[in-house]
């Protein structure tokens, strides 16, 4: 029980044995320092075949050796990036997405992974897909570092997608906390889809969207009074608009509705689209996250 409680103070990082990603480790290490957490670098080896026995085949042992080497390299890189940061490594057996999801149940405050830039069919059908299934099922926020964060603009900017849903509220809460930790501006974006056929007074409808956005932010602006907020109501598709907003951002934050996606859409729509198109790290926050 004590060990489980201790691991809640960790950021878990999924390590790819084929390529240790410096941007992933840099993001996770910086976030661990900001939140006063430790890092756990985790690498899992997929099963070679369906068996409950210990696998000692040469290929499996070669994969273990490769994994141990990758973990050692990743740990050294993280300690070089952030001297003094507590770093632990763990080599496990199992499918990477499944193992990482299991770690998030009681162990991780955040989980950070890279992106192999798979096509959409590959991400859905490939056994090696990690970012999409992890973003869909993890019990804590998932950070996918496909592109490095943009640190040049000062102050930095965190983007959050807002739509009034319960999952959106969790994303807003996380985004305010993240902006506060970074001393960043928070850009809150409410995307208003363009209707096929327009009915009614569009100006009045736009005013209503602005009111709903202000209402969604109201309690958090009081709690995080130090965070400068720029609310923005835009017309278009959420993926397109949020991807555009990510162009020079530190991160873009979106909510995940249950085991699905964003306002009734499956993960394959908005969140999945952002995992492909965002130009900065994407943070997916589960609905029940507090």
C-alpha positions in Angstrom: 0.0 0.0 0.0 2.8 2.4 0.9 4.6 1.5 -2.4 1.5 2.3 -4.4 1.1 5.6 -2.7 4.7 6.5 -3.3 4.4 5.7 -7.0 1.5 8.2 -7.3 4.3 10.8 -7.2 5.8 9.6 -10.4 5.7 10.5 -14.1 5.8 7.2 -16.1 7.7 7.4 -19.4 7.2 4.8 -22.1 10.6 4.0 -23.6 10.9 2.7 -27.2 13.8 0.3 -27.4 14.5 1.2 -31.1 15.0 4.9 -30.5 15.3 6.8 -27.2 13.5 10.1 -27.8 15.3 13.1 -26.3 12.2 15.3 -26.7 10.1 12.8 -24.7 12.6 12.6 -21.9 13.1 16.4 -21.9 9.4 17.0 -21.6 8.9 14.4 -18.9 12.0 15.5 -16.9 11.0 19.2 -17.0 7.5 18.3 -15.9 8.8 16.2 -13.1 10.8 19.1 -11.8 7.9 21.5 -12.1 5.6 19.1 -10.2 8.2 17.8 -7.7 7.8 14.2 -9.0 10.2 11.4 -9.8 10.5 9.6 -13.2 9.9 6.0 -13.8 11.2 4.9 -17.2 9.3 1.8 -18.3 10.0 -0.5 -21.2 7.9 -3.6 -21.9 8.7 -6.6 -24.2 5.8 -8.0 -26.2 5.3 -11.8 -25.9 7.0 -13.9 -28.5 4.2 -16.5 -28.4 1.2 -17.5 -26.3 2.7 -19.2 -23.3 2.6 -18.9 -19.5 6.2 -20.2 -19.2 9.3 -18.0 -18.9 10.6 -17.3 -22.4 14.3 -18.1 -22.7 14.6 -18.2 -26.5 17.6 -16.4 -28.0 15.3 -13.8 -29.7 13.6 -13.0 -26.4 16.8 -12.7 -24.5 18.2 -10.4 -27.3 15.1 -8.2 -26.9 15.6 -8.0 -23.1 19.3 -7.0 -23.6 18.2 -4.4 -26.1 15.6 -3.1 -23.6 18.0 -2.9 -20.7 20.5 -1.0 -22.9 17.7 1.4 -24.0 16.6 2.0 -20.4 20.2 2.7 -19.3 20.6 5.2 -22.1 17.3 6.9 -21.3 18.1 7.1 -17.6 21.5 8.6 -18.3 19.9 11.1 -20.7 17.2 12.2 -18.1 19.8 12.6 -15.4 22.0 14.7 -17.7 19.0 16.9 -18.6 17.9 17.4 -15.0 20.8 16.6 -12.5 19.4 15.4 -9.2 16.1 14.2 -10.6 15.1 10.8 -9.1 15.0 8.3 -12.0 14.0 4.6 -11.8 13.8 2.1 -14.6 11.6 -0.9 -15.0 11.7 -3.7 -17.6 8.4 -5.7 -17.9 6.9 -8.3 -20.2 3.7 -7.5 -22.1 2.2 -5.4 -24.8 3.5 -1.8 -24.2 0.1 -0.1 -24.3 -1.5 -2.6 -21.9 1.5 -2.5 -19.5 1.5 1.3 -19.5 -2.3 1.5 -18.9 -1.9 -0.9 -16.0 0.8 1.4 -14.4 -1.6 4.4 -14.6 -4.3 2.8 -12.4 -2.5 3.6 -9.1 1.1 4.5 -10.0 1.3 7.5 -12.3 0.4 11.1 -12.0 1.1 11.5 -15.7 2.3 9.1 -18.5 4.5 10.4 -21.3 5.1 8.6 -24.6 6.4 9.5 -28.0 4.8 8.9 -31.4 6.0 6.4 -34.0 4.0 8.4 -36.6 2.0 5.4 -37.6 -0.8 5.8 -40.1 -4.4 5.7 -38.8 -5.0 2.1 -39.9 -1.6 1.0 -38.4 -2.5 2.7 -35.1 -5.8 0.9 -34.9 -4.7 -2.5 -36.2 -1.0 -2.7 -35.2 -0.1 -4.6 -32.0 2.7 -2.1 -31.5 0.5 0.9 -31.4 0.9 2.8 -28.1 -0.2 6.4 -28.2 -3.8 5.9 -29.4 -4.8 3.0 -27.1 -3.0 4.6 -24.1 -4.7 8.0 -24.7 -8.1 6.2 -24.9 -7.8 4.1 -21.8 -5.3 5.4 -19.3 -6.5 6.5 -15.8 -4.4 9.6 -15.8 -3.5 12.4 -18.3 -1.5 11.1 -21.2 1.1 13.3 -22.9 2.1 12.4 -26.5 5.2 14.2 -27.6 5.1 14.0 -31.4 6.5 17.4 -31.8 8.6 19.4 -29.3 7.0 22.2 -27.3 7.6 25.7 -28.6 9.6 27.5 -25.9 10.7 30.6 -27.9 7.6 32.8 -27.4 7.6 34.5 -24.0 5.4 34.0 -22.1 4.6 30.5 -23.3 1.1 29.5 -24.2 -1.0 26.4 -23.3 -4.0 25.7 -25.5 -7.1 24.0 -24.1 -10.1 22.8 -26.1 -13.4 23.7 -24.3 -16.9 22.4 -25.2 -18.8 22.4 -22.0 -18.7 18.6 -21.5 -17.6 16.9 -18.3 -14.4 15.7 -20.0 -13.8 19.3 -21.1 -14.0 20.4 -17.5 -11.3 18.0 -16.5 -9.1 19.3 -19.4 -9.7 22.9 -18.3 -8.7 22.1 -14.7 -5.5 20.4 -15.9 -4.7 23.2 -18.3 -5.1 25.9 -15.7 -2.7 24.0 -13.4 -0.2 23.5 -16.2 -0.3 27.1 -17.2 0.2 28.2 -13.6 3.2 25.9 -13.2 4.8 27.2 -16.3 3.9 30.9 -15.9 2.2 30.6 -19.3 -0.8 32.2 -20.9 -3.8 29.9 -21.3 -5.6 30.1 -24.6 -9.1 28.6 -24.1 -10.6 27.7 -27.5 -14.3 26.9 -28.1 -14.8 25.6 -31.6 -18.2 26.3 -33.1 -18.8 23.9 -36.1 -20.0 25.4 -39.3 -23.6 24.1 -40.0 -24.4 22.7 -43.4 -27.5 25.0 -43.4 -27.5 28.1 -41.3 -30.6 28.8 -39.3 -31.3 31.8 -37.0 -29.3 34.7 -35.9 -25.6 33.7 -36.2 -24.5 36.8 -34.1 -26.8 35.7 -31.3 -25.5 32.1 -31.6 -21.9 33.3 -31.4 -22.7 35.4 -28.4 -24.2 32.3 -26.7 -21.0 30.3 -27.4 -18.9 33.1 -25.9 -21.2 33.0 -22.8 -20.8 29.3 -22.4 -17.0 29.6 -22.7 -16.9 32.3 -20.1 -19.1 30.1 -17.8 -16.8 27.1 -18.3 -13.8 29.2 -17.2 -15.3 31.3 -14.5 -14.4 29.2 -11.4 -10.9 28.5 -12.6 -10.0 32.1 -13.4 -10.8 32.9 -9.8 -8.7 30.0 -8.4 -5.8 30.7 -10.7 -5.9 34.5 -10.7 -2.2 34.7 -11.8 -2.9 32.9 -15.1 -3.7 35.2 -18.0 -6.5 33.7 -20.0 -7.4 34.5 -23.6 -10.8 33.0 -24.5 -11.5 32.5 -28.1 -14.6 31.3 -30.0 -13.8 30.0 -33.5 -15.8 28.6 -36.4 -14.7 25.4 -38.1 -13.7 21.8 -37.2 -12.1 21.2 -33.7 -9.1 19.3 -35.2 -8.3 22.0 -37.7 -8.7 24.9 -35.3 -6.9 23.3 -32.4 -4.1 22.2 -34.7 -3.7 25.8 -35.9 -3.6 27.0 -32.3 -0.9 24.5 -31.5 1.6 26.0 -34.0 3.7 27.9 -31.4 2.2 26.4 -28.2 3.8 24.6 -25.3 1.0 22.0 -25.3 -2.6 21.5 -26.4 -4.9 19.9 -23.8 -8.2 18.1 -24.6 -10.6 16.0 -22.6 -11.5 12.4 -23.1 -15.0 11.3 -22.6 -15.0 8.0 -20.7 -13.3 5.5 -22.9 -14.0 7.5 -26.0 -13.2 10.9 -27.4 -14.4 14.4 -27.4 -18.1 15.4 -27.1 -19.5 12.1 -28.2 -16.9 11.5 -30.9 -14.7 8.4 -30.7 -11.1 8.9 -30.0 -10.6 8.5 -33.8 -11.9 12.0 -34.4 -10.7 15.0 -32.5 -8.1 13.5 -30.2 -6.9 11.1 -32.8 -6.8 13.9 -35.4 -4.7 16.1 -33.0 -2.3 13.2 -32.4 -1.5 13.4 -36.1 -1.8 17.1 -36.8 -0.8 19.1 -33.6 2.5 20.9 -33.8 3.3 20.5 -30.1 2.7 17.9 -27.4 -0.9 16.7 -27.0 -2.2 16.1 -23.4 -5.4 14.0 -23.2 -7.2 14.2 -19.8 -9.7 11.5 -18.8 -13.1 12.7 -17.7 -12.8 11.4 -14.1 -9.4 13.0 -13.6 -9.2 15.6 -10.8 
